[in-house]
Amino acid sequence: MPLKNIKPYEDMTVDLFLISYNKAQWLREGIENALKQNDVRVVVIDNASSDNSVAIAREYPIEVWAEEKNLGFIEAAKKAIRASKADYLMICSSEDPLVPGIFAQMLAEFKKDDELEVVGTDYEIIDADGGHLRRYHCTYGPELYFYDSMPGHFLIKREAFKKVMWREVVIDGKNGYFDWDFWLQCLHQGTRVKVINKIGFKYRQHSSLTSDANIIRKKFKKKLREDFEKNAGKRILILLKMFFLNPQSMIMVAKESILKLGRVLGIIKFY
């Protein structure tokens, strides 16, 4: 039964979907921080958790979609996109809490530029208990072909998903690095993206982020690069054009290359 204090859907500006699977220990923080945003319809999509995630979510004035089977993140995201009627939406993991008030700052960017389609932010990396590890500076540009600098959570115009959609690329029987693929699609489609120099959320590193997932991500990146090389001539011209339009990207790639070399040589261990 819907809770009486859920705000009318017509009053909402943003749909925020929190996708959850056995994340009960962090779910309250995720929901409570989501409710600290303005004019937001919050929906928890629970992927058939075996813990008490659904019971926790139903304590709050939000919508809860309790799935009978685990859809996986990508299928849950697609379901959210199909169901949303808001002008803007965000899809994120329930264990990565948003910074209160960040939506107001992100929406302000859309008001400044009608052609903007996506707004992202930097983020803070935290441990399982919420302890600070480091800040991660995100960028958007051709450097994404070489290293992962993408915004993890982002606010997007719903119409933009007609150009750029979640793709399900399966490697070794599992979904690959779909968010990285999303940003590469944005680059190819010419999607207007702005990354603001604000911490928008906290990315939680915890034990359920397995080493297997990292291996899959590496394989997925390799596959995307192989796809890129199939049309080498055309892609290189596009890439050169991107770098010409984004000279700061060349600096970022050079910096990352130096840092990577430093890590390989053991000179740099953490940054």
Buried (B, 14 or more C-beta within 10 A) or exposed (E): EEEEEEEEEEEBBBBBBBBBBBBBBBBBBBBEBBBBBEBBBBBBBBBBBEBEBBEBBBEBEBBBBBBEEBBBBBBBBBBBBEBBEBBBBBBBBBBBBBBBEBBEBBBEBBEEEEEBBBBBBBBBBBEBEEEEBEEBEBBBBBBBBBBBBBBBBBBBBBEBBEEBEBEEBEBEEEBBBBBBBBBBBBBEEEBBBBBBEBBBBBBBEEEEEEEEEEEBBEBBBEBBEEEBEEEEEEBEEBBEEBBEEBEEBBEBBEEBEEBEEEEEEEEEEEE
